Amino acid sequence: MKEVTVVNIEDETKDNPNFRKILWTGENLQVSLMSLQPGEDIGLEVHPDHDQFFRVEKGSGQFVSGEAQDSLSHPVPIKSDWAVMVHKGTWHNIINTGEKPMKLYTIYGPTHHEPGTIHATKADDPHDDHEHH
């Protein structure tokens, strides 16, 4: 039997100081904790083969999306306790417009990062192309 992970996802997310911390990696899904500094974003990205789920645990910001990089929607305000579900093939970005770090987590599959990966800052991500995140 495979090991099961049980955590308080809200506490784990709020306590994460890193831009990205891979909390859990399964065979088909990955859970990534993120902390966006004021003015920072996850980076405009698209996933051609999978959907993605985001939940904001703390902070406020904006979500933008569109069918192409150059045709993004008007920003949609998001804040603590809000979730965003993104269809595959949709360009999207989350931007922290608040004055404090935004704490969120995301669930996606297939896995993209090595288990246990930590990127203290956005600049630490060697795969900062955001096209297959």
C-alpha positions as CSV (number, residue, x, y, z in Angstrom):
1,M,0.0,0.0,0.0
2,K,1.3,3.5,-0.9
3,E,1.9,6.0,1.9
4,V,-0.9,8.4,2.6
5,T,-0.3,12.1,3.4
6,V,-2.7,13.9,5.8
7,V,-2.1,17.6,6.5
8,N,-3.9,20.8,7.5
9,I,-3.7,22.3,4.1
10,E,-4.7,25.8,5.3
11,D,-1.9,25.9,7.9
12,E,0.7,24.4,5.5
13,T,-0.2,27.0,2.9
14,K,-0.3,30.0,5.2
15,D,3.1,29.0,6.8
16,N,4.9,28.5,3.5
17,P,7.4,31.4,2.9
18,N,8.5,30.1,-0.5
19,F,7.4,31.1,-4.0
20,R,6.8,27.3,-4.6
21,K,7.0,24.3,-2.4
22,I,5.9,20.9,-3.7
23,L,3.8,19.5,-0.8
24,W,2.8,16.2,-2.3
25,T,3.4,14.2,-5.5
26,G,1.3,11.3,-6.5
27,E,1.3,9.2,-9.7
28,N,-1.1,11.6,-11.5
29,L,-1.4,14.7,-9.3
30,Q,0.8,17.2,-7.6
31,V,0.0,19.8,-4.8
32,S,2.1,22.9,-4.9
33,L,2.1,25.6,-2.2
34,M,2.8,29.2,-3.3
35,S,3.5,32.5,-1.7
36,L,3.4,35.6,-3.9
37,Q,4.9,38.8,-2.7
38,P,3.0,42.1,-3.3
39,G,3.1,42.8,-7.1
40,E,4.3,39.3,-7.9
41,D,2.4,36.8,-10.1
42,I,2.6,33.1,-10.8
43,G,3.5,33.8,-14.4
44,L,1.3,33.7,-17.5
45,E,0.9,30.0,-18.3
46,V,-1.1,27.4,-20.3
47,H,-1.5,23.7,-19.8
48,P,-2.5,22.0,-23.1
49,D,-3.3,18.7,-21.6
50,H,-4.7,19.3,-18.1
51,D,-7.0,21.3,-15.9
52,Q,-5.8,23.1,-12.8
53,F,-7.3,24.1,-9.4
54,F,-6.1,27.1,-7.2
55,R,-7.3,28.0,-3.7
56,V,-6.3,31.3,-2.1
57,E,-5.9,30.9,1.7
58,K,-4.7,34.4,2.5
59,G,-4.3,37.7,0.7
60,S,-5.9,39.3,-2.3
61,G,-5.2,39.6,-6.0
62,Q,-6.5,39.2,-9.5
63,F,-7.0,36.3,-11.9
64,V,-6.8,36.8,-15.7
65,S,-7.4,34.2,-18.4
66,G,-8.0,33.8,-22.1
67,E,-7.8,31.6,-25.2
68,A,-4.5,33.3,-26.2
69,Q,-1.7,35.2,-24.6
70,D,-2.8,38.4,-26.2
71,S,-6.6,38.1,-25.4
72,L,-6.8,37.9,-21.6
73,S,-10.0,38.7,-19.8
74,H,-10.5,41.7,-17.6
75,P,-9.0,40.9,-14.1
76,V,-11.3,39.1,-11.7
77,P,-10.7,40.0,-8.1
78,I,-9.9,37.0,-5.8
79,K,-9.2,36.8,-2.1
80,S,-9.0,34.5,0.9
81,D,-11.2,31.4,0.6
82,W,-11.7,31.8,-3.1
83,A,-11.0,29.0,-5.6
84,V,-10.2,29.2,-9.3
85,M,-10.7,26.2,-11.7
86,V,-8.9,26.5,-15.1
87,H,-9.7,24.4,-18.1
88,K,-6.9,22.9,-20.1
89,G,-5.7,25.1,-23.0
90,T,-6.6,28.3,-21.2
91,W,-3.9,30.9,-20.6
92,H,-4.0,32.2,-17.1
93,N,-2.2,34.1,-14.4
94,I,-2.7,35.1,-10.7
95,I,-1.3,38.4,-9.6
96,N,-0.9,39.6,-5.9
97,T,-2.4,43.1,-5.9
98,G,-2.4,43.2,-2.1
99,E,0.1,44.7,0.4
100,K,1.0,41.4,2.0
101,P,2.0,38.0,0.7
102,M,-0.7,36.0,-1.0
103,K,-0.8,32.4,0.1
104,L,-2.3,29.8,-2.2
105,Y,-2.1,26.2,-3.3
106,T,-2.7,24.5,-6.6
107,I,-3.5,21.0,-7.7
108,Y,-2.6,19.8,-11.2
109,G,-1.7,16.7,-13.1
110,P,0.4,15.3,-14.4
111,T,3.2,16.1,-12.1
112,H,5.7,18.8,-13.2
113,H,8.3,19.3,-10.5
114,E,10.5,16.8,-8.7
115,P,9.0,15.7,-5.3
116,G,10.1,18.0,-2.5
117,T,11.1,20.8,-4.8
118,I,11.4,24.2,-3.2
119,H,11.8,27.5,-5.1
120,A,12.4,30.2,-2.5
121,T,11.8,32.9,-5.1
122,K,10.3,33.0,-8.6
123,A,13.8,33.5,-10.0
124,D,14.8,30.1,-8.5
125,D,12.5,28.2,-10.9
126,P,14.6,26.8,-13.7
127,H,11.4,26.0,-15.7
128,D,10.2,29.6,-15.7
129,D,8.7,29.1,-19.2
130,H,5.2,28.5,-17.7
131,E,3.9,26.7,-20.7
132,H,3.7,23.3,-19.2
133,H,3.7,24.1,-15.5
